[in-house]
Every structure is written in C-alpha cells, then in structure tokens.
Amino acid sequence: MTDTPARLLQLLSLLQTPREWPGSELSARLDVSRRTVRRDIDRLRDLGYPVQATMGAEGGYRLVAGKALPPLVLDDEEAVAIAVGLRAGAGHAVEGIEEASVRALAKLEQVLPSRLRHQVSVLQAATIPLTSGDGASIDPQTLTVMAGAATGHERLRFGYRSGDGTETKRLVEPHRLVSTGRRWYLVAYDIDREDWRTFRVDRVSEPFATGARFVPRGVPTGNAADFIRRSLTALGGGRREEPYRLVVTFEAPAEFVTARLHGTLGTPVATGDNSCLLETDLESSVEWTAFRLAMVGCEFGVREPQELVAYMESLGARIGRAVATPGSA
C-alpha cells in the first residue's frame, strides 16, 4: 500500500482492536516492510495516538489509553452498530447519557455514508423497544436535526402541535435539548413571540435548520434544565410564592420509583435493596405533588412538608369515606 494517509488509517483501525499486533503481522496486513510499519507508528505518535511497543524478537504494538480520546476509525459494521445503539440511547434514554447520545449521534450521522445510513434506518425500523411510563417515542432524526441546529447556532423551523391540538409553524433559535427521563424538550427563543419557550419534541414535526445564523442568547434561568423544571412546575398545578422542602420515603427500589416518578420531582437515592429516599425543593402545589406521589404505585411516607402531610391525610380520609359508602350522594 503506497498511499500513506490511507495506510495510516488502516493501521489505526487495526491498532484500535484491543490486542497486541506483532510487527510482522502488521507488515503483512499492510503489505509494507517492517521498517515502514515503525515509521507509521512514529507518525501516529506524533498525531497524539499513544501507541505502546513491546521489545523482543517479534515485537508488538498496542494502542493504550492516553490523556485525551483520539479520533476513532470504524469499519462499516462497527459504525452501524454504534449508530443503532446511539439511536436507542437517544430515543429511550438511560438517565445521564441521553444528551450525550444525541450529540454523538449527530456527529456520526453527519459523516455516515448513505449506504450505511440506510442500514441503520432498516435496523431501527425492525426493532421495537419496551418502554415504561407515559414517555413518547421520538424519531432520532428529529433529535439530531435539533441538536445540530443548536450546536451550529442556526435558526430552526418546525410544525408544532400544542396540548389542545392546535397546529402552528414555529421559527426559533434553539438553545438546548433536555431529557426528563420520559420526554424530550427543546428550550428555544421563539422569534415570532419574542420570548423563551419550551417545546415537547414528540409534538414537533418536520424540523429543519434554515442556515440562518444567530448570536446565542442567555436563557432566563441561566440553565436550560432549570428552565424546563420551572416550566413543568408551572404546568403542574401552579407555582407557589415560596418553595418547600419535600422529603419522601418509598418502599420500593430506586430504579422502580425513578421510572414512575414525574421528572420534575427529582431522583430518589437508594437506602436499601427495597427502599429509597427523595429530597428536593419544589414550587409546585401540594395537590399536584400528592397526585404525582400516589401515581408511583408503591408504599411511601411523606416526612416534609407538614402542609403536604396534612393534605394527604385529608385526601386519604375522603377516599376512605367514598369507598365505605358506595353509591351515596
């Protein structure tokens, strides 16, 4: 192989396989001399790839962990496998990696050849994930278009269906995608309404980047996740003037509770194999909070605030009376 850049890419692809490669085997694979292999190894080191050599009659080379992640070289099958995995992670996310999945997927699909992109789409269409809760399934392509527009600071157009079914066309400056664990939201500045808005991504249709650049604005709360949390709290029974501390124990594993707890209430911490504790500050109404806690579907106890404790005692008494006197006026 006489094309040095192509040979370096092939050598890098071989070294990224987790094994040690004897110099003679690399020489045979690349159809070059062992001296050329050594020079190519030095070139990769100059580019920042940490290639470790072992001494001996045969000698060997292995790519090891360095201070920074070097660019990866993937073959067709590896690229398809990673793209399918990232789509699954983006559409039905594992908490903590969903946004990273979208960013990585956007980068990969930007350079993925059309033939491989078709394979990814076929595999995606042929599989149906098992999901929990009321989260809606999202087309990963919608997420990657939005992520690309937000990263590139391009204005975004899309159709949007509100909660009452009203269809509108929107032109926005996308700021950030946020996942609550059940749903994806877009935080963006709405050009026509001259204000910040949150959009449920499952209600978005035909998004496309216009190519028109914009200078990023600062989101009012300073943080997109906080902006989403405040927006959802306002929708969940109104906001209070003063926040309160919520402390709740659940007699169920933390994973079980997290999957059924509304995203704005936070994430419980395991206190045992079959118990967990939730501590957070809220501004939503106690009525809305009580309803969401009851929807989790397991035994729980409210420690704070006393206002919520009193409300749930009253609510429980009313429900008890309703059950005890069926058919009464």
N, C-alpha and C positions, 0 to 999 in steps of 0.2 A: 504494500500500500504506500504510494508515493505522496498522497495528499496529506500534508502534516496536520492541518486542523481536523480533518475527518478522522485521521488516525488517533489524534489525541482524544477526540470524543469517544471513539470506540474503546480506547484504553481506559478512559474514565468510567465508562459503563461497566467494563469488566471488574475494575477495582471496587466499584460500589456494591458488588456482590460480597456478602460477609464471609470471606475466606481469604487464605493467603495464596498468591499466584506465583509459582516458580518463574524465574526469568525465561527459562527455556519454553515454557508453555505460552507465555505472553508473546514471545518471539514467533512461535508457530502460529498463534491465533492471528497476529497482525501481519505475518509474512514479512518480517523485517529482521535485522540482526539483533543480537542481544545488546550490542553497543547502542543501537538506535533506541531500544527499549529504555536503556539507562538515561539517554538524553531526554527522551519524552517524559520520563519520571521527574527529571530535574525541571522540565518546563512546567509540569503540573504543580510542583512545589513552589515555583516562582509565582504561579497564579493563586497561591493560597491553599492548595489542597494538601492536607497532612498525610503524605504517603510514607509509611514506615517500611524500612528494608531490614531483612534479616541476613546475617552473614552465613557463609558456608559454601560448600562446593556448588550446590544448586542455587542457593539464594532464593529469596522470595520477597514479595511486595504485598502490602496490605494498606487499605485506606482506613485511618483511625480517626477518632473524634478530635476535633481541634477547638480553637477558641470561638470560631464562627461557623455557621452552617454554609458549606459551599454549594454552588448550583448542582442540582441533581440531573443526571442523564437517565432517561427512562426508555425502555423499549415499548413497542406498541401495546403488548399485553399489560405491562405494568401501568402505563398511562391510563388505559381503560379501567383497570381495577381501582386505581386511586380516584378517578373521576366519579365512578359509580359510588364508591364509599363516601366521598365528599358530598355528593348529592343527597345521599341518605342522611348524612350528618347535618346537612343544612335544612332539609325539609322536615325532619323529625329529630330534632337536635338533642344531643346529650348536653346537659347543663354545663356551661363553662367553655364549650368548644364550638357552639353553633355559629357565632360570628366569625371566628377564625376559619371555619369550614367554608363559609361564603366567600371570604377574601381569597382563600387558596383556590377555591373552585373558579372564581373569576379569572385568576391569573392563568390557571391551567387551560380553561376552555378558550382563552384568547389565542393560545398558540397551538391548540389541538387541531390536527388535520381534519378535514371534513369527513374522511372515511372513518376515522376513529370517533369523531363526534357522533356519527350515525350509530356506531356500535354501542356507545354509551346510552343513547336515547332508546335503542331497542331493548337493552338490558333493563333500563329503568322502567320502561312501559310493561315489561313482562313480570315485574315483581310488585307485590302489594305489601307494604309494611303493616304490622299490627300496632296500632296506636291506642293510647288511653286518653281519657278526658274529652273535653269538647274542642280541642285544638283542630283547626282546619289544615288539610294538606296543602302545601304550597309547591307550585312549579319551580324547581331550582333555577330555571332560566330567568324567571321573574326576579328572583333574588340577585342573580349575578348581574343583570342589567342595572338594577338599582345600586348595587354595591359599586359597579364600575362608574356610574354617574356620580355617586357621592365621592368616590376617591379622586376622580378626574375633575371634580367641580364643574360638572355640566348640568344644565337645566334639564329637567325630566318632564315628559308629558305622559299622561295615562288616563284611562277611564276609571271612575270610582263610583262604587255603589254604597250609599250610606245605609245606616241601620234600618231606615224605613223604606228602603228600596229605591230611593231617588238616584238616578244616574246623572253624573256630571263629568265634565272634562277638566282636568287639572294641569296647571303648569307650575312646577315647584323647583326650588333649589334644595336638593336632597342633602341632609346633614349626616344622618346615621341610621343604620338598621339596628333594631333592638329586639331580642327574643325574650319573651317572658317564660319560656319553657313550654307553653302551649300554643302561643301565637307569635307571629312576627309583626312588628310595627315599623313604619318609616316615620322618622322625625324630619320635617322639612318646612321650609318657609314658602307659604303659598303666595305666589306673585299677585294673583287677582284679588285675593282677600287681604293682602298686605299684613299678614300675621303668621305666626307659627302654628302648625297643625300636626296632628298625629294621624296616620292612615294605617288601617288594618290591611296587611299585604294580601290576605286572602280575598279582599274586596277590590283589589286593583286588577285592571285588565289592560293588555296591550301597552305596557310601558316601553318607552324608547327615549334614548338620550338625544337631545336636539343638536348637540355640538356647540351650543352657545355657552361660553364660559361665564362663571360668576366668581366674585370675591366672597369667600365664606363669611357668614355672619356668626355671632356668638349666640348660642341657644340661651333663652332667658334664665334657666336654672343653672347654666354653666355645665350641665351634664345631661346627655340625651336620656340615659336611664332614669334619672330623677324626673325629667320632663314627662316621660311616659308614665312613671309611677303617679305623679300628681294628676295627670290627665285621667288615668283609670280610676283613681280615688274619687275624683270629682264626678265621674260617671256612676260610681258605686254608692249612691245614696247621699251625695253631697259632702263637702269638706267642712270640718269644724274650724272654728277660730283658733283653738288651742289643740295641739296634738296630744295624744295619750300613749302611755306605755302599755303594750299588750304582752302578757305572759301567759302561755297556754301549754299544758302538758297533753300528750297524746299517747294512748295505749296501743301503739302500732309502730312498725319500723319507719325510720325517717324517709326511706325511699317511697313507701306506700303513701305517706302523708304528702310528700312533695309532689307526687304525681297527681294528687287530687285537690291540693290547696291552691287557691287563687294566687297568681303570680305576684300581685301587689302586696300580699301579706308576708312575703319573705320566705326564707328557707329554714326549716327546723333542723336542730342538731341532735344527733342520736345520743341518748343517755343510757341505752341498753339495747339488747337484741330486739326487744319488742316495745320500745318506748322512745320518745323524743321530746324535745323542748323547743318552743318557738318564743323568741323575744324580739320585739320590733317596736318602732314608733309609728303610729298611724294618725291620719287626719280624717279618715272615713267615719261615717256614722256607726254607732254601736249596733244599730238594727242591721245594717248591711254586713258588718263583721260577724254578728251572730249567725246570720243566714249562711255565710261562707264557711264558718267553722262547722256548722251542722251538716253541710254538704260533703264534708270529708269522708264520712261514713265509718267512723270508729269512735270508741270511748275517748272523751277528752275532759279536761278540767281547766277552767279559767281562774287564774290567780289574780291577774290585774287586767283592766281597772275594775274598781268596785262598781262603777256605773254599768259595765257590761255584765258583771256577775248578777247584779240586781235585775237587769233586763232579762237575762236568760232564765232566772228563777221565775219571773213573772210570766214569761213566754211558756216555760215548761208547765206552769200551773194551768194556764189557759188551754194548752194542748191536752193536758190530762183531763180537764173537765169536759173538753169536747169529746174525748174518747169514752169517758164514763157515762155520758148522756147522749148516745147516738140518736139522731132523729129529732132532738129537741129544737125549739125555735131559736 
